Amino acid sequence: VNPFASEQAKSIGYPMENVRSKSWDEFSQAESPKMDIVITVCDSAAGESCPLWRGTPIKVHWGFEDPSHVSGTDEEKRHAFAHTFGLIRHKIQKLVDLPIETLNQEELIEALNRIGESAE
């Protein structure tokens, strides 16, 4: 886990014990948990082919610039991670606020794509 990502997560109270980077292959195994929605976030992931996920999850992409690619001072890097974390948290809140139980699959995909395309 990138140290600036870890630092940012800790600063917002996210528990970092047992957190590690994982290959998405880990989530495509027969014993992997079933997922309902898979959201890729890295700009470079948009064009990549995803593995076959267990079940048939909805797949959407919410592109963010990778803050680990920012060069500069440590403070500039911290700012890049804080900015990206803020954007992700905002989109996750929009996801949490969706009335998922009232949406059919097509409506849910459309709503998730709208969240991903929003500038905020």
Secondary structure, 3 states (H helix, E strand, C coil): CCHHHHHHHHHCCCCCCCCCCCCHHHHCCCCCCCCCEEEEEEHHHHHCCCCCCCCCCEEEEEEECCHHHCCCCHHHHHHHHHHHHHHHHHHHHHHHHCCHHHCCHHHHHHHHHHHHHCCC
